[in-house]
Amino acid sequence: MKVLLINGSPHREGSTYTALHEMEKVFQQEGIETELVHIGMKPVRGCIACGSCYKTGKCVFDDAVNETAAKFEVCDGLVVGSPVYYASANATLIGFLDRLFYSTHFDKTMKVGASVVSARRGGLSATFDELNKYFTISGMPVASGQYWNSIHGNSAQEAAQDLEGLQIMRTLARNMSFLMKSIQLGKEAYGLPEKEERVSTNFIR
């Protein structure tokens, strides 16, 4: 099994990385392979709604999104980490996720998702809610821990002192590991849930 972790922070080994790395250690103990992708400093632009991905199967902008898409397709779980900017995830990460989820048309059903957020002080729960919406629109179960998945610190050194935050990350990783393993057993025994043909309703015609 494999988990893909996305670090949306421009600080490669800052507070967000500290949270993700704490999870990585647990995944390794659980026998789950991990890959950490840093996108916080990459030149990622937003979606322009051109529809090209429906014709070519990939985003028209050939950057970190297309590089990550193949990894996303084969992983069993996805963890998205972001610092908090104005009670929101940072713009690079949002642009990345918008295009990653929109341009990848493979079935994401039952891939397990989790989001983690870091901040000096506030705006954590709003950012946490924002990131989870990518999973819930995609048929992906959302893993939870013992609290909202957040860590406090203005630097990696400060985040390392948030003992509760670090414990939250370990608990989240253990729960996510259990959920992925349980889903794998369920798929082997019962297969994936039946899918109906998609119905899309426009409010104005």
Disulfide bonds with the S-S distance in Angstrom:
none
